């Protein structure tokens, strides 16, 4: 299996985690926080987040390392600019996730459904989708 395929699988995993967590938050957690103020519910949320975030960072580091290696070595396929687009969008995704987590740590759970949160979510989804698209098209290009 080539490095391009490993990168694509890792980006797809990140995309699935990002979409899954985002939709889970939007449809279930926001609704549940409006209905209940049970402290056990919030403890479960913190536990889930403590398990999901390290997994996401491990997959992200694998993706970033593969993307950097692909960009550093001489391109083996046509259109190597797609690697740079993928890497830049992956770094922008990292920045949006860091801003989102840093911002969410400072506000109360009830205020997390704000417009800024939704904009950050949309931006991070666009970044990871562009990264996936560019790495996929690079992998589909013919070899030199």
C-alpha positions as CSV (number, residue, x, y, z in Angstrom):
1,X,0.0,0.0,0.0
2,X,1.4,3.3,-1.0
3,X,1.9,6.4,1.1
4,X,-0.8,8.2,-0.9
5,X,-3.4,5.5,0.1
6,X,-2.4,5.7,3.8
7,X,-2.8,9.5,3.7
8,X,-6.2,9.2,2.0
9,X,-7.4,6.6,4.6
10,X,-6.2,8.8,7.5
11,X,-7.9,11.9,6.1
12,X,-11.1,9.9,5.5
13,X,-10.9,8.8,9.2
14,X,-10.4,12.4,10.3
15,X,-13.4,13.5,8.1
16,X,-15.6,10.7,9.6
17,X,-14.6,11.7,13.2
18,X,-15.1,15.4,12.5
19,X,-18.5,14.9,10.9
20,X,-19.6,12.3,13.5
21,X,-18.6,14.4,16.5
22,X,-20.1,17.5,14.9
23,X,-23.5,16.0,14.0
24,X,-23.6,14.2,17.4
25,X,-23.0,17.5,19.1
26,X,-25.6,19.4,17.0
27,X,-28.4,16.9,17.1
28,X,-28.0,15.2,20.5
29,X,-25.9,17.2,23.0
30,X,-27.3,20.6,22.3
31,X,-30.8,19.2,22.7
32,X,-30.0,17.3,25.8
33,X,-28.4,20.3,27.5
34,X,-31.6,22.2,26.9
35,X,-33.6,19.5,28.5
36,X,-31.5,18.4,31.5
37,X,-29.1,19.9,33.9
38,X,-28.0,16.6,35.4
39,X,-24.3,16.6,36.4
40,X,-23.9,13.0,35.4
41,X,-24.8,13.9,31.9
42,X,-22.0,16.4,31.8
43,X,-19.5,13.9,33.3
44,X,-20.4,11.5,30.5
45,X,-19.7,14.2,27.9
46,X,-16.3,15.0,29.4
47,X,-15.5,11.2,29.4
48,X,-16.5,10.9,25.8
49,X,-14.4,13.9,24.8
50,X,-11.4,12.6,26.8
51,X,-11.5,9.4,24.8
52,X,-12.1,10.8,21.4
53,X,-9.7,13.8,21.3
54,X,-6.5,11.7,21.8
55,X,-7.6,9.4,19.0
56,X,-8.2,12.3,16.7
57,X,-4.8,13.8,17.5
58,X,-3.0,10.5,16.8
59,X,-4.8,10.1,13.4
60,X,-4.1,13.8,12.6
61,X,-0.3,13.4,13.4
62,X,-0.2,10.3,11.1
63,X,-2.0,12.2,8.4
64,X,0.3,15.2,8.7
65,X,3.5,13.1,8.7
66,X,2.4,11.3,5.6
67,X,1.5,14.6,3.9
68,X,4.8,16.2,4.8
69,X,6.7,13.1,3.6
70,X,4.8,13.1,0.3
71,X,5.5,16.8,-0.1
72,X,9.3,16.6,0.8
73,X,10.2,13.6,-1.4
74,X,10.2,14.2,-5.2
75,X,6.8,13.8,-6.6
76,X,6.0,10.5,-8.1
77,X,2.9,11.6,-9.9
78,X,1.9,14.4,-12.1
79,X,0.4,17.7,-10.7
80,X,2.4,17.9,-7.4
81,X,0.8,21.2,-6.5
82,X,-2.1,19.1,-5.2
83,X,0.1,18.0,-2.4
84,X,0.7,21.6,-1.3
85,X,-3.0,22.4,-1.4
86,X,-3.7,19.3,0.7
87,X,-1.0,20.1,3.2
88,X,-2.1,23.8,3.6
89,X,-5.7,22.8,4.0
90,X,-4.7,20.2,6.6
91,X,-2.7,22.8,8.5
92,X,-5.7,25.2,8.3
93,X,-7.9,22.3,9.7
94,X,-5.4,21.9,12.6
95,X,-5.6,25.6,13.3
96,X,-9.4,25.6,13.3
97,X,-9.6,22.7,15.6
98,X,-7.1,24.3,18.0
99,X,-9.0,27.5,18.0
100,X,-12.3,25.7,18.5
101,X,-11.0,23.6,21.5
102,X,-9.3,26.6,23.1
103,X,-12.5,28.7,22.6
104,X,-14.8,26.0,23.8
105,X,-12.7,25.5,27.0
106,X,-13.3,29.1,28.0
107,X,-17.1,29.3,27.6
108,X,-20.0,27.5,29.3
109,X,-21.6,24.5,27.7
110,X,-24.9,26.4,27.2
111,X,-23.2,29.0,25.0
112,X,-21.5,26.5,22.7
113,X,-24.3,26.7,20.0
114,X,-23.3,30.2,19.0
115,X,-22.6,31.4,15.5
116,X,-18.9,31.4,16.0
117,X,-18.9,27.7,16.9
118,X,-21.0,26.9,13.7
119,X,-18.6,29.0,11.6
120,X,-15.6,27.2,13.0
121,X,-17.3,23.9,12.4
122,X,-18.0,24.8,8.8
123,X,-14.5,26.1,8.2
124,X,-12.9,22.9,9.6
125,X,-15.2,20.7,7.5
126,X,-14.3,22.6,4.4
127,X,-10.6,22.4,5.1
128,X,-10.6,18.7,5.7
129,X,-12.8,18.1,2.6
130,X,-10.4,20.1,0.4
131,X,-7.4,18.2,1.9
132,X,-9.1,14.9,1.1
133,X,-10.0,16.0,-2.4
134,X,-6.5,17.2,-3.2
135,X,-4.7,14.1,-1.8
136,X,-7.2,11.9,-3.6
137,X,-6.7,13.6,-6.9
138,X,-2.9,13.5,-6.5
139,X,-3.1,9.7,-5.8
140,X,-5.3,9.2,-8.9
141,X,-2.9,11.0,-11.2
142,X,-0.7,8.9,-13.4
143,X,2.8,8.1,-12.2
144,X,5.8,10.0,-13.7
